[in-house]
Amino acid sequence: MTVGILALQGDFREHEEILRRIGAPTRQIRLPEHLQAVDRLIIPGGESTTIGKLLVRFGLLEPIKQRAGKDLAVWGTCAGAILLARALSEGRLLGQPSLGVMDITVRRNAFGRQLDSFEADLAIPALGDEALKTIFIRAPIIERVGPEVEVLGRLADGRIVAARQGRLLATAFHPELTGDERMHRYFLEL
């Protein structure tokens, strides 16, 4: 099993470091032909509009969309979750490409600006009893989930920050920045 990490923009190197540490082979994905060698893909945090435009520019949008959730497990963290979402609560921005493959509605920058970034200990039962330290940086929030979507994690106020739909995983936070491997191990099991 080789895990592809979309390496167009964002914090892809941090994901790669964790996966290497746990012994999972990785491949940086920059072109459509790179997708042929992977059965899992991480879309990292970064800037969702920029990543979406680069997906189009490098011919990756449609190939990912066609395989996502089928023979390609896909995990979107922060900006990646925005790209996976079928809808944005504020509507799609003009010209913002999206995969739109997961039945969730996401609100971009739900916590405010970069200065409003924060950390939280999060209970995610699928990962065990120990709370997961999470980092939110200009993070989205999942405002609605469809009937096939399982909520994996919520903040103390009830807002959804992690969800799964079959082989699709969306997290509003950055698990690659904490050093905790559990979320990555969970993704490998999808």
Residue pairs with C-beta under 8 A, 6 or more apart in sequence:
1 24
1 25
1 39
1 40
1 188
2 25
2 26
2 27
2 37
2 38
2 39
2 40
3 19
3 24
3 25
3 26
3 27
3 38
3 40
3 41
3 42
3 187
3 188
4 26
4 27
4 28
4 29
4 34
4 35
4 37
4 38
4 40
4 41
4 42
5 12
5 15
5 16
5 19
5 26
5 27
5 28
5 29
5 41
5 42
5 44
6 12
6 29
6 41
6 42
6 43
6 44
6 51
6 55
6 60
6 80
7 28
7 29
7 30
8 30
8 51
8 54
8 55
8 58
8 60
9 46
9 47
9 50
9 51
9 54
10 44
10 45
10 46
10 47
10 51
10 79
10 80
11 44
11 45
11 46
11 174
11 176
11 177
12 28
12 42
12 44
14 44
14 174
14 176
14 177
15 26
15 42
15 44
15 77
15 176
15 184
16 26
16 28
17 176
18 176
18 179
18 181
18 184
19 26
19 184
20 26
21 181
22 181
22 184
22 185
22 188
24 184
24 188
27 34
27 37
27 38
28 34
29 35
29 38
29 41
29 60
30 58
31 58
31 59
31 60
32 58
32 59
32 60
32 63
35 41
35 60
35 63
35 64
35 67
35 72
38 72
39 71
39 72
39 73
40 72
40 73
40 74
40 75
40 187
40 188
40 190
41 64
41 68
41 72
41 73
41 74
41 75
42 74
42 75
42 76
42 77
42 80
42 187
43 51
43 74
43 75
43 76
43 77
43 79
43 80
43 83
43 84
44 77
44 78
44 79
44 80
44 176
45 77
45 78
45 79
45 80
45 137
45 174
45 176
46 78
46 79
47 79
48 79
48 80
48 82
48 83
48 96
48 108
49 93
49 96
51 79
51 80
51 83
52 61
52 83
52 96
52 97
52 98
53 95
53 96
53 97
54 60
55 61
55 64
55 83
55 97
55 99
56 97
61 97
61 99
64 72
64 74
64 99
65 99
65 100
65 101
68 74
68 84
68 99
68 101
68 168
69 101
69 102
69 165
69 166
69 167
69 168
70 167
72 167
73 167
73 168
73 169
73 187
73 190
74 84
74 99
74 101
74 167
74 168
74 169
75 168
75 169
75 170
75 171
75 187
75 190
76 82
76 83
76 84
76 102
76 169
76 170
76 171
77 171
77 173
77 174
77 175
77 176
78 137
78 138
78 139
78 140
78 171
78 172
78 173
78 174
80 170
81 104
81 106
81 140
81 142
81 170
81 171
81 172
82 88
82 98
82 106
82 108
82 140
83 98
83 99
84 99
84 100
84 101
84 102
84 104
84 168
84 170
85 98
85 100
85 102
85 104
85 105
85 106
85 142
85 170
86 100
86 101
86 102
86 103
86 104
86 105
86 146
87 100
87 104
87 105
87 106
87 144
88 105
88 106
88 107
88 108
89 105
89 106
89 107
89 143
89 144
90 107
90 108
92 98
101 168
102 149
102 163
102 165
102 168
102 170
103 145
103 146
103 147
103 148
103 149
103 165
104 142
104 144
104 145
104 146
104 149
104 163
104 165
104 170
105 142
105 143
105 144
106 140
106 141
106 142
106 143
106 170
106 172
107 140
107 141
107 143
108 140
109 138
109 139
109 140
110 139
110 140
110 141
110 159
110 172
111 117
111 118
111 136
111 138
111 139
111 141
112 138
113 138
114 137
114 138
116 138
117 135
117 136
117 137
117 138
117 139
118 135
118 136
119 133
119 134
119 135
119 136
120 133
120 134
120 136
120 155
120 156
120 173
121 131
121 132
121 133
121 134
122 131
122 132
122 133
122 134
122 153
122 154
122 155
122 161
122 162
122 173
123 131
123 132
123 153
124 132
124 152
124 153
124 162
124 182
124 183
125 152
126 152
126 186
127 182
127 183
127 186
128 182
132 153
132 175
132 178
132 180
132 182
132 183
133 178
133 180
134 161
134 173
134 174
134 175
134 178
135 173
135 174
135 177
135 178
136 161
136 172
136 173
136 174
137 174
139 161
139 172
139 173
140 172
141 159
141 160
141 161
141 172
142 151
142 159
142 160
142 161
142 162
142 163
142 170
142 172
143 160
145 151
145 160
145 163
146 165
148 165
148 166
149 163
149 164
149 165
150 163
150 164
150 165
151 160
151 162
151 163
152 162
152 163
152 164
153 160
153 161
153 162
153 171
154 160
154 161
155 161
161 171
161 172
161 173
162 169
162 170
162 171
162 172
162 173
163 169
163 170
164 170
164 190
166 190
167 190
169 186
169 187
169 190
171 183
175 182
175 183
175 184
176 184
